[in-house]
Amino acid sequence: MVSLSGSRRLAPLALLAPLLAAAPARAEIEPGDLTLTVTAERNGNAAPFAREMVLLRIHGLYRQQILLEEVVQPTLANFSWTQLGRDGWSKARLPDGQVGLAFDRTIAIFPHHAGDFTLEPFIHRLTVNDAGTRRVVDVRSEPISFPVARWTQGSGGPDAKEPWWLPARDVTVTDSWSPDPETVKLGETTRRIVTVEAQGMVAEGLPPRPVMRTRGILTFAGPVTRETIITPSGPVARATYQWDVRPGVPEVIPLEAISIPWFDTVSRTMRETEIPARQIGGGLVDRDGGLAPPQGASPLVAAAAGLAAFGLGLVLLGFGPGGTRLRLPASRRRALKRAAEAGDPAAFRAEVSGAMQAEPELAAIWRADPEMAARLAALDRAVYAPSGGAAPDLADLARRLGRGRRIRPAAAPASRLKPLDGPA
């Protein structure tokens, strides 16, 4: 867990200058001129379990002009913590109508174990202009009682070695293959990319790469990437796992679903999601026999069939008049349809993220389409904006995303050489 500590700042003063100019100088500091509050946002208004994230919202409200500032944080000996985003400074309208300064910082804390704890006061050390004199003032928050509950349910929990303890507001899984595993034959390789996205936690809390083993396949694990996306409503953690899969037998190989249990921090219950089951091979018939000319065909028929196949190959490669046609795999289209039918914008957004990662050319086409970009932006607001928003028509968006798109080849540049037989 990365920890960021407060320090005495000089650089922010240039950024605060317009705000400071708007705040009137006061002759002396009066009670209530400088206040600092720390609020713990407990999930479901319940005591958290060990390793469950709780957000601390630190808010200062100041009438005085501030020249320097430094946040002095308590030790938090029984917690891991990380600061989410940068400090915020803004104008604030005070109860008496005057304009002051507001300071905001958000910290995510993770208790190590169960027990009754107290969060000691945070201190905002301010250098203020007190009647023309520089003065250092320590503004303290109130201590906070912080109980951490013990796990009493039958299985799982933060102290169990298995399964992985995953407390979050919501968890979505996206599964993509390239090419489709049902089309892969003996000796060929397909790449599987699984993205796990959890709302209300940081990326370090997501589970390690799942184990994918079954008889008849060779798997080569790729890199694991993790990122924490900071949103106004809290962090969103994302981990991407990758495997290269190669069948070792000619038969159809079933891959069982991989279960991912997680703790719903809103309903305070255990839930479960899964990486879906798939099969390798067996999806397509052997096309070689279907394209071969029939026995006894004349040389002219065989030559015509060969030219037709050659022309079809050029079209598929983008050299024909139609260009290259791109479309999401059937499995991805089905996943988008399921999320739309469930009316779940968060799950739908996770499927879109996986599609963009697996199909970057299609993602570029969607972003370049103003209507599609507007629909995706509305989806992001519905999922990530603090006040939410109206989600677009998910069924219609799934249909639009599932449509094939054609990339037309660029026109060849005109030749500067004159024809050998004279002007055309």
N, C-alpha and C positions, 0 to 999 in steps of 0.2 A: 504494500500500500504506500503510495507516495504521499509524503507530508509536506505541506507548504506553510511556513511560518511567517507571521507578520513582521515587518521591519520598518524602521523610521524612513519616511518617504520624502524626497524633495521633488522628484520628477512630476508627480501628480499635481503639484501646485499650479503648473502652467495650464493643465487641463481644467483645473477648478477655478481658474481666475474669473471667468464670466459668472460663475455661481457665487464666488466670494464677493464680487462687486455688487451683486444684487442683495446681499445680506447686510443690513445696516449694522454699523459698529455700535456696541452698547457700552454704557459707562462702566458697568460692573456686572459680574456674573451673579445671577439670581437663581434661587432654587427652581428647578425645572427647565432651565435654559439648555442644559446638556443632559440627555438621557440615553441609556443604552439598554436594550432588551434582547434576550436570547430566548427563542421559542423552539421547543422540540416537537417536530411533527411526527407523532407516533402513528404507525400504520394501523388503521382500524381503531384508533384511540385506545389501543391495548398495549400492555407492557411487551417490549420486543423480546425475542429469543436471542441467544448468542449468535453472533455473526449476521444478524439481521440489520439492514441499514436503517438508520434514523437520520433525518435531516435537521440540522440546527440552523435556524434563520436568525442571523445577527443583524439587528436594526438599530441604528443610532439616529437621533434627531437633535439638531444643534442650531441654536440661534446665533452663536458667536462666530466671528470670522476665524477660520482655522489656518494656521501657518504651516504646521507640521502635524503628522499623525502616525501612530504606531499601535497595532493591535497586540496586546500581550495575552497570550492564550494559556489557560491552565494546562497542567501536565497531561490530563486524560490518560492516567496510568493504566486503566483497565480497558482501554479502547484503542482500536486502530482508527485512523481518520484521514480524510483527504479533502482539500478545498475544491469546490466545484466552480470553475469559472473565475473571473476576476472580480475584484471589489467594484461595487457600483456607487456612484455619487450622483445626486440629482437635487433639483429644487423641491421643496416641500412646503405646502401651505399649512401653517400652524393653526391650532384651535382659535387663536385670537385674530386670525386673518393675516398675520405677518408671514413673510417668506423666510424660510430657514434652509438648512442643508440636511439631506437624508443620506445615510451611509448604509449599505447593505452588503452582507457577505453570507454565503451558504457553505456549510461544512457537512459532509457525510461522515457519521461515526458508526463504528461497528463494535459492539461489546464483545469481549473475549469469552466471558462465561456468565452464568447466572449469579444473581446476588442483588443486594440493595446498594446503590451507589449514589453519590452526589456530585453533580457537575459544579465545580467551583466557579466563581465569577470570572467572566471575561473582563479585560480592562482595555479601554480605548484611551491611550495616552495622547492628549492633544496639546499642542502649543497654540495658544489663542492670543488674540489682541485684546487685552483687558485695559480699556481706557488709555490706549497708546503704549502700553507696556506688554512685552512678551511674557507670557505666563504659562507654565506647564500644569495641566489639570488631568487627573486620572478619573475617567468616567467608568463606573463599575456596573455590571449587570448583577441581578440577583442570582444566588445559587439555585440549582434545579435538582429536585429529587428524581432519581432515575433508576427505578427497579427493572431488573432483567429477569424474565420468567424462566422457569425450568420446564423442559420438555417432558410432558406426561403422557403423550400418545403412545400407542403400542410399538410402533417401529419408526425407523428413520430418525430425524432430528439432527440438531447441529453437532452432537458429539458422536454420532454413528460413523463408522468408517465407510460404510456403503448403505444406501446409495448416497451420491453426492448431495450435500445440503444446498438447496437452491431456493432461497426466499426472494420472491419478486411479486410485483403487481400483476404481471401477465408474462407468459412465455409463448413464443411462436417458433416453429421450426420450418425451414424451407429446404427442400431436397431437389437438386438438379443433377442431371446426367448429360454428358456429351461424349459420344453420341448416345442415343437411347439404348439402355442396356439390353433390351429385347432384340436389337438388331446385331449385337456383337457375336462374332463367331470365334471358334477356337483359334487362339493365338493373337486375336485382336485385343485392343485395350480401350476401355472407356473411363472417363474421369467423373468421379462423384464429388459434388460440393454440397455440404450441409451447413446451413447458417442457423445459429440459435440466437434469438434476440429476446432479451429480458428487460422489462420496464421496472425501474425502481431499484437498480443495483449497478455496480461498476463492473468492468470487464474481467477484473481479476477474480471475481466470484463465480464466473461461469465454469462449468465442469471441464476436465481435460478431454482430449479427443476420445470419442467412444471407440470401443473395440468392435471391429467388423470382421468376423471370421465365419467361414462356412466351408463345407467340403467342396473341393473342385475349383476353387479360385485362388489366384495369387493377388495379394493387395500390397501396394506400395504407398505408405503414408506420406502425404505432402506437408507443407508448413501449416501451422495454425496461426491465424491472425486475430487479434483482439482489438477492440476500440470501444471507448466510452463516449457517447454522444450526449452533450450537455443540452438540456432543454429547460424552459422556465418551470416545468412541473417536476423536474428531477432528471437524473441520468437514465440513459438507455444503454444497456450493455449489449455488445454484439461480438460473437465469435464465429469464425469460418473455419471449418475442417475440410480437408481435401484428401482423397485417395485416388490412385490409379488402380483399376481393377481389370484383371485379365483372366478369362476362363481357362481352366486346364483340362477340361473334359468336354466332349462334344454334346453332352446332354444338357437339357434345361436345368439351370441351377437356381433354386429359390433362396432369396435372402430374407430372413425374418426381420420383423420390425424391432427397433431398438427403443425401449421405454426410457423416458426421462421423467422421473417424479420431481415435483417441485411444490413448494409451500406458498399458497396464495396469501399474501400479507394483508389483503383487504378482507376476505371472508374468513381468514385464520384457519384454513383447512388445507389438507394435502390434496394435490391434484396430479394429473399425469398427462404428458404429451408424448409423442413418439416420432421417431424417424421412420417413415413408412416402409412397409415390406415391398420388395421388388423381385423381379426375376431376371436372370441373365440368359440370353439366348431364347430361341423358340418363337420369336415374334414375327419373323418373315420367312417365306418359303425361299428356296434356292432360286435366285433369278437367272443363274447362268443358263439353265435348261430352257427357261421361258424365252430368252432372247436368241437362242441358237436357231439357225434356219432348219426347217424340217428335212428329214432324210430324203435324198433324191432330188432336192431342189436344184434348179438349173443354175449355172454360174451367174447369169444375169440377175436372177432373183437374189442370190447370195450377195452380189455386189451392191444391189439396191438396198438390201437390208443393212449392209455395212455402212453405206453412205448415210442412211437415215440415223443409225446409231451414232455415227461421228457428228452429224449435225446436232442431235440431241445433246451430246456431250458438250459441244460448244455453247449451246444455250444454257445448260446447267452451270457452266463455268463463267457465264457472264459475257461471252463473246457474241451471242445471238442478239437479235433485235430486242428481245424482252429483258435482258439483263439478268441479274441474280435475284431470286426470290427468297426472302428470309421470313421465318415464322417460328414462334415458340413451339417447343416440343409438346406433344399431346399431354404428357404428364403435367407439365407446367400449366397448360390451359385448363386442365381438370382441377388443379389446385386453386387457381384463381376463381373458377366457377364455384367450387365448394365454399370458399371464403365469402364470396358474394351472396350465396344462398343463405349462409349463416348470419349475414348482416353484421360481420365483424370487421370494421375498418382496420384495426391493428393487425389482425391476421392477414388481411388483404395487402396491407402495406408491406408486411414482411415478405409475402410472395413476390410483390413487385421488386423489392430490393434484391431478392435472389435472382429474379429474371434479369435485372440490369447487370448484375455481376456475371451471370453465365452468358448473356447475349449482349456484349457491349455495342455491337453494330446496331442492333434494334434499339438499345437505349439511346443512342445518338439520334436515331430517327425520331423517337418519341419526344426528345427534348427540343428538336428542331421544329416540331409541329406545334404551333401556338395553341391550338385547341386542346391537344393532348397535354401539353405542359401546364395549361390552366387547370385541367382536371386533376393532374397529379399534385399540383400545389394545393388545391382544395382538399385532397386526401391527406396531405401532410398537416394542414391546419387542423383537420378533424382529429388526427391522432396525437399530434405533438403540442398544439397550442394550449396554453394554460386554461383558457376559457372554452376550449373545444371549438367546434364549428360544424356546420352542416356538411356531412359527407356527400360526395357526388354519388350518382346512381352507380352502385358497384356492379350490378349485372351488366349495364351498358358499357362500363369501363372495361370489364372482363372481356366482353365481346370485341371491343376496339383493340385491346392489347393482344388478343388472340388472332387478329387478322394477319394475313401474310402481307409483307411489304416488299416491293420490288426495287432493287438498286439498279439503275440503268448505267451501263458503262459509259465512261467519258468518251466524247468523240475524239477520234484520232486526229492529231494536228495535220493540217494540209502540208503536202510535200512541196519543198522548194525546187525540186528537180523537174526539168521540163520532160515531157514524154519523149521517148526515144523516136517515135514515129512522127514527131512534129506536134503542133498544137492540137489539143483534143477538140 
